Structure formats: structure tokens, C-alpha cells
Amino acid sequence: MIFYFSGTGNTKWAAEQIALSTHDSLYYIPTELTGSCDYTLKEGESLGFCFPTHGWQPPRIVREFIRKATFHSVSYVYALTTCGDNMGYAMRILNKELAQKGLKLDASFAVVMPESNVCFNFLHLDTPERERQKIEAAKKRMKHITAVISSRQKGVEELVKGAIPYTYTYVIGGYYNKHLITDRHFWVDEDACIACGLCQKVCPVGDIEGTPPRWLHNDSCTNCLACYHHCPRHAIHWGKMKRGQYVFKE
């Protein structure tokens, strides 16, 4: 079983690579949260979690899923996070969540992918050339990761924590996850909007309705930026900064 969450497609692609190698089934976390979240693994089946790093922490929706879920007959657990450059102590936080369920990671991985965060002044999207370089490197890295998972190797920790992981995760990331996980910074240029409804379709938590889009302000937003990045006319903006868009394309 592979449980994944993805906003711009980076993590979805990585999870799909694992599924192709292991033949395990993929489960989209926002969809699973609408059900009972009770799972029994088959003999020899692995339990995997794939998620993007949000503010150097696991996304709130991933943590909510783990808290709600119950897993039975687990023998091997791994996790993979995608990140723009580094992921701080995101995996440490995930492991604490899993510990509450009596689980512990046997293997953990970070895969550097093109940057998608547009919420900080000091973060910028990668150039097209840098995007291509990151994706090509990620393809090679995923071949190694899928081999490790397929052979169920334990005690593996291949992470990219960065130079100051504590500061990233608990200081900057603490601020980000406390104050910026909200839909209140999104706004739409109604002159540019073509009323296609794609933003509503890609929102993983159903936080958008109508055209032009209207955010519900009901605290469900994960700030995954899917609405922002998928908009075909870049009519959706976040805050006062004008930044570009990114969606994974292999």
C-alpha cells in the first residue's frame, strides 16, 4: 500500500515510480480521509507514505490521515518526501506521528525536485534548465530508491536535511505551518480568469467553489498551491508577490 499526497505532481510521479516497481496499490490521501481509514496489509506487502515537504514539515493533511488511520499486519514501513532543495527534520516529525500508531520507519528517502513554494520572499521557482536537471537527477535517484524498497532493506535513511535543519523545520517552518497554511492569501484576477473550473477540480480538500473561484475559508486548506500552479491563465495569485508557476512534466 502506497499512500500519497501531491499538489503540483512531483510526489505523485515519485509514488507512481514505486508502484510500478513494487506492484503495490496507490491510495490518494485526501480521498482516503473520506472513508474509515482502516487497512490490513497482505502478506509481504509494504506500507509506504509519499508526501511533499511543506515548510520543512510533513503536510498537515498527511499528519491528519496518519492520526485517523489504523494499519494491521505491517512488516515493512518506508516514506519518501519530495523537496525543493532540502527537507529539514520533516521525516523526524513523520516518525513521531507513526510512533503513535506503533509504527517505525524502516527506510526513509528525500528526493530533490523542482521548487513550487511561492510563499516566501527568499524562495524562488527554478529556471526551466534547473527544473530539467532536477527531474533527470530524480529519475536516476528513483531507480535506486525503488530497488531498496523492493528488496525491503531496513535501516536506510537517505535524506537531505540541509545545513540548519532545526531552524528550517521548527523556526521558519514553524511560522509557515502556523500562519501560512490558510486560503486567505489567495486571490483571483477576474479579468484573466476563463471560468474553466480547473482550480476547483484540483483542490484536494474541496475548498474552492464557483467561477471565478471563491475560497471557503473553512480551515481545510493545506496550502498545497495546486490551484495556483494549475491555473491555465495564471489568474490565481498568492499574496502580493508575483511569481511563476510549476507543474511536473516528465
C-alpha positions as CSV (number, residue, x, y, z in Angstrom):
1,M,0.0,0.0,0.0
2,I,1.3,3.4,-1.0
3,F,-0.4,6.4,0.5
4,Y,0.5,9.7,-1.2
5,F,-0.3,13.4,-1.3
6,S,0.7,15.7,-4.1
7,G,-0.1,19.3,-5.2
8,T,2.0,20.0,-8.3
9,G,2.6,16.4,-9.3
10,N,6.2,15.9,-8.0
11,T,5.2,13.4,-5.3
12,K,2.5,11.7,-7.4
13,W,5.2,10.9,-10.0
14,A,7.6,9.5,-7.4
15,A,4.8,7.4,-5.8
16,E,3.9,6.1,-9.3
17,Q,7.5,5.0,-9.8
18,I,7.4,3.0,-6.6
19,A,4.1,1.4,-7.6
20,L,5.4,0.4,-11.0
21,S,8.4,-1.4,-9.3
22,T,6.6,-3.0,-6.3
23,H,3.2,-3.5,-7.9
24,D,1.6,-2.1,-4.7
25,S,-1.6,-0.1,-5.0
26,L,-1.7,3.7,-4.8
27,Y,-4.0,5.5,-2.4
28,Y,-4.6,9.3,-2.6
29,I,-4.7,10.6,1.0
30,P,-7.4,13.2,0.5
31,T,-9.8,10.6,-0.9
32,E,-8.9,8.1,1.8
33,L,-9.7,10.6,4.5
34,T,-13.3,10.5,3.5
35,G,-13.5,6.8,4.4
36,S,-12.9,4.7,7.5
37,C,-9.1,4.6,7.1
38,D,-8.8,1.1,8.3
39,Y,-6.3,-1.1,6.4
40,T,-5.0,-4.6,6.6
41,L,-1.9,-5.3,4.6
42,K,-1.4,-8.6,2.6
43,E,1.4,-10.9,3.5
44,G,4.7,-9.5,2.2
45,E,3.1,-6.1,1.4
46,S,4.9,-2.9,2.3
47,L,3.4,0.2,3.8
48,G,4.6,3.4,2.2
49,F,4.0,7.1,2.6
50,C,4.9,9.7,-0.1
51,F,4.4,13.4,0.5
52,P,5.9,16.8,-0.4
53,T,7.7,18.8,2.2
54,H,5.6,21.8,3.2
55,G,7.6,24.4,5.2
56,W,10.2,21.7,6.1
57,Q,7.4,19.6,7.7
58,P,5.0,16.9,6.5
59,P,1.8,18.5,5.2
60,R,-1.0,18.8,7.7
61,I,-3.3,16.6,5.7
62,V,-0.8,13.7,5.8
63,R,-0.5,14.0,9.6
64,E,-4.3,14.1,9.9
65,F,-4.5,10.9,7.8
66,I,-2.0,9.0,10.0
67,R,-3.8,10.1,13.1
68,K,-7.1,8.8,11.8
69,A,-5.8,5.6,10.1
70,T,-5.4,2.1,11.5
71,F,-3.0,-0.3,10.0
72,H,-2.9,-4.1,10.5
73,S,-0.3,-6.8,9.7
74,V,2.5,-4.3,9.0
75,S,6.0,-5.7,8.4
76,Y,7.9,-3.0,6.5
77,V,7.4,0.8,6.5
78,Y,9.0,3.4,4.4
79,A,8.5,7.1,3.5
80,L,9.6,9.3,0.7
81,T,9.4,13.1,0.7
82,T,10.0,15.4,-2.2
83,C,11.5,18.8,-1.6
84,G,12.8,21.9,-3.5
85,D,16.3,21.7,-2.0
86,N,16.2,20.2,1.5
87,M,13.6,18.8,3.9
88,G,14.9,19.7,7.3
89,Y,13.5,17.4,10.0
90,A,10.3,16.6,8.2
91,M,10.9,12.8,8.4
92,R,11.6,13.1,12.2
93,I,8.1,14.6,12.6
94,L,6.5,11.9,10.4
95,N,8.2,9.2,12.5
96,K,6.7,10.7,15.7
97,E,3.3,10.5,14.1
98,L,3.9,6.9,13.1
99,A,5.1,6.1,16.6
100,Q,1.7,6.9,18.0
101,K,0.4,4.1,15.8
102,G,3.1,1.7,17.0
103,L,5.0,2.0,13.7
104,K,8.5,3.0,12.8
105,L,10.2,3.7,9.5
106,D,12.4,1.0,8.2
107,A,13.6,3.2,5.3
108,S,13.3,6.9,4.5
109,F,14.2,9.0,1.5
110,A,14.2,12.5,0.2
111,V,14.1,13.4,-3.5
112,V,15.0,16.9,-4.6
113,M,12.5,18.1,-7.2
114,P,11.7,21.5,-8.8
115,E,10.7,24.1,-6.3
116,S,7.0,25.0,-6.1
117,N,6.8,27.2,-2.9
118,V,5.9,30.8,-3.7
119,C,5.0,31.9,-0.2
120,F,8.4,33.2,1.0
121,N,10.4,36.1,-0.4
122,F,13.6,34.1,-0.2
123,L,12.2,31.1,-2.1
124,H,12.1,31.3,-5.9
125,L,11.0,28.8,-8.6
126,D,13.7,27.1,-10.5
127,T,14.7,28.1,-14.0
128,P,13.5,25.8,-16.8
129,E,17.0,24.4,-17.1
130,R,17.3,23.8,-13.4
131,E,13.9,22.1,-13.5
132,R,15.2,19.7,-16.2
133,Q,18.4,19.0,-14.2
134,K,16.4,18.2,-11.0
135,I,14.0,15.9,-12.8
136,E,16.7,14.0,-14.6
137,A,18.6,13.5,-11.3
138,A,15.3,12.4,-9.7
139,K,14.7,9.8,-12.3
140,K,18.1,8.2,-11.5
141,R,17.5,8.5,-7.8
142,M,14.1,6.8,-8.1
143,K,15.7,3.8,-9.7
144,H,17.9,3.3,-6.6
145,I,15.0,4.0,-4.2
146,T,12.6,1.6,-5.8
147,A,15.4,-1.1,-5.7
148,V,15.8,-0.5,-2.0
149,I,12.1,-0.7,-1.3
150,S,11.6,-3.7,-3.5
151,S,14.3,-5.6,-1.6
152,R,12.8,-4.3,1.7
153,Q,16.1,-3.1,3.1
154,K,16.0,-1.8,6.6
155,G,17.9,0.8,8.5
156,V,18.1,3.1,5.4
157,E,18.0,6.8,5.8
158,E,18.8,8.8,2.7
159,L,17.7,12.4,3.5
160,V,18.6,15.9,2.5
161,K,18.2,17.8,5.8
162,G,20.1,21.0,4.8
163,A,22.7,23.0,6.8
164,I,20.4,24.1,9.6
165,P,17.6,21.6,9.8
166,Y,16.3,22.6,13.2
167,T,15.9,26.2,12.1
168,Y,14.3,25.2,8.8
169,T,11.8,23.0,10.5
170,Y,11.0,24.4,13.9
171,V,11.6,28.2,13.4
172,I,10.9,29.1,9.7
173,G,8.8,26.0,9.2
174,G,7.0,26.5,12.5
175,Y,6.0,30.0,11.4
176,Y,5.0,28.8,7.9
177,N,2.8,25.9,9.2
178,K,1.2,28.1,11.9
179,H,0.5,31.2,9.9
180,L,0.6,30.4,6.2
181,I,-1.5,27.1,6.0
182,T,-4.6,29.1,5.0
183,D,-6.6,30.0,1.9
184,R,-6.8,33.7,3.0
185,H,-3.8,34.8,0.9
186,F,-5.2,33.5,-2.4
187,W,-6.9,35.9,-4.8
188,V,-8.0,35.8,-8.4
189,D,-7.6,38.3,-11.2
190,E,-11.1,38.1,-12.6
191,D,-10.1,39.7,-15.9
192,A,-7.7,36.8,-16.5
193,C,-9.9,34.0,-15.2
194,I,-11.6,32.0,-18.0
195,A,-14.0,30.2,-15.6
196,C,-12.6,26.8,-16.6
197,G,-13.1,25.4,-13.1
198,L,-9.8,23.6,-13.0
199,C,-8.8,25.1,-9.7
200,Q,-11.9,23.7,-8.1
201,K,-11.2,20.3,-9.7
202,V,-7.6,20.0,-8.5
203,C,-8.2,21.3,-4.9
204,P,-7.6,18.2,-2.8
205,V,-9.9,19.3,0.0
206,G,-12.8,20.9,-1.8
207,D,-12.0,24.4,-0.6
208,I,-12.9,26.2,-3.8
209,E,-16.3,26.7,-5.4
210,G,-17.7,28.7,-8.3
211,T,-16.1,30.6,-11.2
212,P,-14.3,32.9,-10.7
213,P,-13.1,30.8,-7.8
214,R,-14.1,31.5,-4.2
215,W,-12.2,30.0,-1.3
216,L,-14.4,28.8,1.6
217,H,-12.2,29.9,4.5
218,N,-13.2,26.8,6.5
219,D,-9.7,25.9,7.7
220,S,-9.5,22.9,5.3
221,C,-6.8,24.4,3.0
222,T,-3.4,22.7,3.1
223,N,-1.7,25.4,1.0
224,C,-0.5,22.8,-1.4
225,L,-0.7,25.5,-4.1
226,A,-2.4,23.2,-6.6
227,C,-5.0,25.8,-7.6
228,Y,-2.2,28.4,-8.1
229,H,0.1,26.3,-10.2
230,H,-2.5,24.5,-12.3
231,C,-4.4,27.7,-13.4
232,P,-4.0,27.8,-17.2
233,R,-4.0,31.7,-17.3
234,H,-2.1,32.3,-14.0
235,A,-5.2,34.1,-12.8
236,I,-4.7,32.9,-9.2
237,H,-2.2,34.6,-7.1
238,W,-0.9,34.2,-3.5
239,G,-0.3,37.4,-1.5
240,K,1.3,40.4,-3.1
241,M,4.2,38.6,-4.7
242,K,4.1,37.9,-8.4
243,R,5.8,34.5,-9.1
244,G,5.7,31.9,-11.8
245,Q,4.1,28.6,-12.0
246,Y,5.3,25.0,-11.9
247,V,3.6,21.7,-12.6
248,F,5.5,18.4,-13.0
249,K,6.1,17.3,-16.6
250,E,8.2,14.3,-17.3
